[in-house]
Amino acid sequence: MKIKLDFSFPKEKITEFNHVLKENNSAKTFEELIKWYSALGFSLALLSVGISCVFELNEIYSVLLFVFCLGSPGLFHYFFHLFLFEKNKREKEKLIPDILLQASIFPKGTSMIKIIKYISTAEYGLVSTEFKKALNEIEKGKTVEESLKEISFRCKSEIISRAINLLIQGNKSGAEMNKVFKESAEDILETQSIIKERIASVLIQKYTLILAGGIIVPLLLGLITGFVQEMNFIGIDELGLGMNSIERNEMISASLLANQIYILEYALISSLFIANQEGNTKKALVYALILIPLGIFCYNIALLL
């Protein structure tokens, strides 16, 4: 029985992710994964209810554990495939300047099929694999232009598309493109260098936020709260100063709840900020799924110290 996903997931998004799965050599489609991870998430969520009852977790932890178990299997798998696809794309992009420089040194009049064949057999990693696919498509009857455009379609990269368009232009016109290939390769190298510098400049901020949101802030809050809970206020009660024991206990209980909400908010804000720095807001959910459980865990460990 086929699950209808049109009401929950836009068709274009399903198509895009199926493309990602195909490029990652996944044996399953998006629809099949939805069935599998819905069942797994529901099973883990039911297990979390049992864990909450056995360990007598409070309402907040029980709800967080339930939601985490329900959604994390599918979400982690989804973002893992996106990460893998992006990783492979970056590796291909790094090699594009080498491809263009190689194309620029071929003698004038060299056929594009010969260039494609050379790149497909050279040691250019994933790029050679893409050109090997293009060569196979040409041998099956596709034109050079069609096979090269398929590379752009599969990779979903502006840098790769730019290089492919230059190759197509050179194949169409038959004009001298050596200088254009070389200049484009140099421009791409310069762009990649700027991107590397930008990544390096925000790397310290990224790991500072991860450490603060997941470990340092929860540990400090837990240590301070635990210290206050262990303080002896009997003498103050006898003198009639400040709040009585009932009011004090209510305040401490309220502070415990406030601390947990603060850790949750801090983790969410940190996740959004880090993802925004990386230029990929989708990754905010991944960071949140890591920082929130880590922060809650560190906070509770600190309360016991």
C-alpha positions as MATLAB code, in Angstrom:
seq = 'MKIKLDFSFPKEKITEFNHVLKENNSAKTFEELIKWYSALGFSLALLSVGISCVFELNEIYSVLLFVFCLGSPGLFHYFFHLFLFEKNKREKEKLIPDILLQASIFPKGTSMIKIIKYISTAEYGLVSTEFKKALNEIEKGKTVEESLKEISFRCKSEIISRAINLLIQGNKSGAEMNKVFKESAEDILETQSIIKERIASVLIQKYTLILAGGIIVPLLLGLITGFVQEMNFIGIDELGLGMNSIERNEMISASLLANQIYILEYALISSLFIANQEGNTKKALVYALILIPLGIFCYNIALLL';
ca = [
       0.000    0.000    0.000;
       1.486    3.333   -1.067;
       1.637    6.200    1.407;
       0.369    9.503    0.052;
       2.748   12.252    1.097;
       1.368   15.183   -0.868;
      -0.360   16.727    2.160;
       2.727   16.723    4.370;
       5.666   17.089    1.988;
       5.882   19.247   -1.160;
       6.430   17.132   -4.263;
       9.503   19.132   -5.292;
      11.125   18.477   -1.913;
      10.438   14.759   -2.217;
      11.943   14.772   -5.727;
      15.019   16.674   -4.515;
      15.638   14.286   -1.634;
      15.121   11.233   -3.843;
      17.828   12.713   -6.063;
      20.102   13.066   -3.014;
      19.438    9.446   -2.032;
      20.213    8.265   -5.561;
      23.496   10.181   -5.669;
      24.415    8.727   -2.257;
      23.766    5.226   -3.650;
      20.919    4.615   -1.207;
      18.824    1.526   -1.910;
      15.648    3.163   -0.554;
      13.452    6.022   -1.735;
      12.064    8.841    0.413;
       8.666    7.119    0.625;
      10.227    3.858    1.822;
      12.343    5.668    4.407;
       9.271    7.480    5.753;
       7.571    4.146    6.411;
      10.651    2.652    8.048;
      11.602    5.584   10.274;
       8.001    6.354   11.255;
       7.718    2.817   12.620;
      11.144    3.024   14.306;
      10.438    6.452   15.811;
       7.064    5.346   17.150;
       8.623    2.231   18.723;
      11.379    4.295   20.381;
       8.804    6.827   21.601;
       6.796    4.043   23.286;
      10.036    2.779   24.839;
      10.737    6.292   26.150;
       7.368    6.252   27.964;
       8.454    3.105   29.789;
      11.834    4.632   30.637;
      10.144    7.757   32.003;
       7.916    5.639   34.247;
      10.727    3.405   35.507;
      13.096    6.284   36.340;
      10.240    8.616   37.422;
      11.356   11.451   35.149;
       9.569   14.769   35.515;
       7.127   15.994   32.875;
       9.623   18.155   30.955;
      12.209   15.391   30.585;
       9.512   12.868   29.690;
       8.147   15.066   26.901;
      11.626   15.924   25.584;
      12.639   12.254   25.588;
       9.403   11.258   23.823;
       9.804   13.907   21.095;
      13.499   13.112   20.676;
      12.862    9.372   20.285;
       9.962    9.962   17.909;
      11.727   12.332   15.523;
      15.457   11.726   15.842;
      15.838    8.511   13.754;
      14.278   10.024   10.628;
      15.815   13.464   11.118;
      19.324   12.131   11.704;
      19.064    9.956    8.604;
      17.704   12.875    6.558;
      20.468   15.253    7.582;
      23.113   12.546    7.260;
      22.243   12.126    3.583;
      22.218   15.900    3.059;
      25.614   16.133    4.767;
      27.014   13.287    2.650;
      25.702   14.864   -0.549;
      27.168   18.276    0.360;
      30.480   16.672    1.342;
      30.748   14.913   -2.012;
      29.781   18.121   -3.803;
      32.535   20.076   -2.032;
      35.084   17.407   -2.973;
      34.049   17.683   -6.619;
      34.185   21.480   -6.523;
      37.755   21.394   -5.193;
      38.850   19.455   -8.277;
      37.087   21.630  -10.861;
      40.023   24.088  -11.242;
      42.304   21.099  -11.981;
      39.848   19.877  -14.621;
      39.728   23.283  -16.329;
      43.509   23.663  -16.201;
      43.852   20.210  -17.720;
      41.377   21.132  -20.474;
      43.334   24.328  -21.171;
      46.532   22.448  -22.091;
      44.965   20.208  -24.719;
      46.025   21.171  -28.265;
      43.619   23.280  -30.299;
      41.106   21.138  -32.157;
      41.058   18.329  -29.574;
      37.593   16.761  -29.548;
      35.485   17.126  -26.420;
      34.964   13.352  -26.304;
      38.727   12.896  -25.991;
      38.841   15.419  -23.129;
      35.941   13.670  -21.376;
      37.605   10.289  -21.837;
      40.901   11.573  -20.425;
      39.237   13.102  -17.340;
      37.187    9.933  -16.751;
      40.336    7.808  -16.564;
      42.503   10.310  -14.663;
      42.804   10.391  -10.870;
      40.254   13.105  -10.167;
      38.208   11.140   -7.656;
      34.471   11.797   -7.762;
      34.844   14.127  -10.753;
      36.364   11.297  -12.794;
      33.375    9.165  -11.770;
      30.992   11.833  -13.081;
      32.825   12.077  -16.402;
      32.889    8.284  -16.632;
      29.079    8.348  -16.375;
      28.974   11.021  -19.086;
      31.213    8.913  -21.336;
      28.931    5.897  -20.841;
      25.918    8.013  -21.781;
      27.660    9.207  -24.954;
      28.444    5.620  -25.908;
      24.758    4.778  -25.425;
      23.720    7.462  -27.900;
      23.422   10.749  -25.987;
      25.071   13.868  -27.365;
      28.112   15.409  -25.690;
      26.046   18.411  -24.601;
      23.320   16.238  -23.051;
      25.792   14.074  -21.156;
      27.636   17.114  -19.799;
      24.380   18.751  -18.712;
      23.571   15.574  -16.794;
      26.709   16.170  -14.720;
      25.405   19.611  -13.744;
      22.010   18.153  -12.901;
      23.474   15.437  -10.685;
      25.906   17.671   -8.785;
      23.623   20.659   -8.072;
      26.601   23.009   -7.874;
      27.063   26.484   -9.357;
      30.818   26.007   -9.661;
      30.458   22.705  -11.487;
      27.690   24.094  -13.702;
      29.919   27.020  -14.645;
      32.743   24.678  -15.663;
      30.385   22.394  -17.591;
      28.914   25.365  -19.468;
      32.426   26.371  -20.545;
      33.070   22.862  -21.840;
      29.760   22.885  -23.706;
      30.545   26.313  -25.158;
      33.955   25.097  -26.313;
      32.393   22.014  -27.887;
      29.717   24.041  -29.689;
      31.887   26.847  -31.024;
      35.065   24.910  -31.710;
      36.893   28.143  -30.895;
      40.103   28.531  -28.909;
      38.990   28.136  -25.275;
      42.329   27.404  -23.593;
      42.697   30.912  -22.205;
      39.082   30.983  -20.982;
      39.514   27.626  -19.216;
      42.673   28.843  -17.483;
      41.172   32.171  -16.369;
      38.038   30.460  -15.059;
      40.155   27.982  -13.103;
      42.065   30.855  -11.498;
      38.813   32.672  -10.619;
      37.391   29.552   -8.976;
      40.602   29.005   -6.996;
      40.453   32.582   -5.740;
      36.791   32.185   -4.750;
      37.520   28.946   -2.907;
      40.389   30.616   -1.078;
      38.079   33.407    0.138;
      35.516   30.852    1.326;
      38.210   28.946    3.265;
      39.296   32.163    5.015;
      35.694   32.931    5.941;
      35.158   29.449    7.373;
      38.365   29.695    9.397;
      37.332   33.083   10.821;
      34.019   31.754   12.225;
      35.331   28.364   13.361;
      36.344   29.612   16.828;
      32.926   31.219   17.359;
      31.217   28.006   16.283;
      33.033   25.739   18.732;
      32.740   28.315   21.526;
      28.953   28.308   21.110;
      28.849   24.503   20.986;
      30.900   24.186   24.184;
      28.927   26.916   25.938;
      25.482   25.702   24.877;
      26.110   22.006   25.434;
      28.546   21.861   28.367;
      29.784   25.027   30.100;
      26.507   26.892   30.747;
      24.535   23.782   31.855;
      27.407   22.693   34.144;
      27.628   26.110   35.800;
      23.868   26.340   36.304;
      23.789   22.832   37.724;
      26.696   23.452   40.113;
      25.225   26.726   41.414;
      21.740   25.242   41.828;
      23.131   22.168   43.575;
      25.155   24.369   45.924;
      22.071   26.419   46.844;
      19.998   23.266   47.438;
      22.583   21.918   49.895;
      22.855   25.130   51.920;
      21.572   24.990   55.496;
      18.971   27.714   56.152;
      17.823   26.465   59.560;
      19.566   29.273   61.437;
      18.016   31.917   59.202;
      14.552   30.386   59.686;
      14.967   30.548   63.483;
      15.866   34.242   63.262;
      12.805   34.876   61.099;
      14.830   36.453   58.322;
      13.916   36.200   54.663;
      11.573   33.549   53.293;
      10.305   30.634   55.287;
      11.202   27.049   54.341;
       8.018   26.494   52.276;
       8.516   29.638   50.204;
      12.202   28.817   49.787;
      11.441   25.311   48.512;
       8.893   26.714   46.070;
      11.457   29.215   44.801;
      14.092   26.484   44.342;
      11.577   24.317   42.446;
      10.724   27.262   40.215;
      14.415   27.935   39.610;
      14.966   24.312   38.597;
      12.271   24.660   35.946;
      13.602   28.068   34.837;
      17.128   26.660   34.492;
      15.920   23.867   32.220;
      13.940   26.305   30.061;
      16.999   28.562   29.853;
      19.221   25.652   28.755;
      16.659   24.750   26.097;
      16.455   28.338   24.814;
      20.238   28.779   24.872;
      20.734   25.564   22.893;
      18.129   26.592   20.304;
      19.578   30.093   19.869;
      23.130   28.696   19.621;
      21.990   26.153   17.030;
      20.319   28.826   14.907;
      23.333   31.122   15.140;
      25.820   28.389   14.177;
      23.664   27.198   11.269;
      23.248   30.794   10.063;
      27.023   31.300   10.164;
      27.468   28.201    8.023;
      24.866   29.491    5.569;
      22.621   26.456    6.052;
      19.692   27.082    8.425;
      18.518   23.473    7.998;
      21.450   22.340   10.126;
      20.022   24.240   13.120;
      17.824   21.242   13.868;
      20.836   18.914   13.822;
      22.759   21.106   16.270;
      19.657   21.438   18.481;
      19.206   17.661   18.611;
      22.795   17.415   19.856;
      22.994   20.441   22.178;
      19.658   20.021   23.999;
      20.197   16.423   25.246;
      23.865   17.177   25.980;
      22.960   20.321   27.937;
      20.251   18.575   29.978;
      22.625   15.685   30.712;
      25.463   17.994   31.876;
      23.032   20.017   33.994;
      21.754   16.948   35.845;
      25.264   15.583   36.321;
      26.312   18.932   37.857;
      23.326   18.804   40.262;
      24.681   15.526   41.648;
      28.238   16.810   42.211;
];
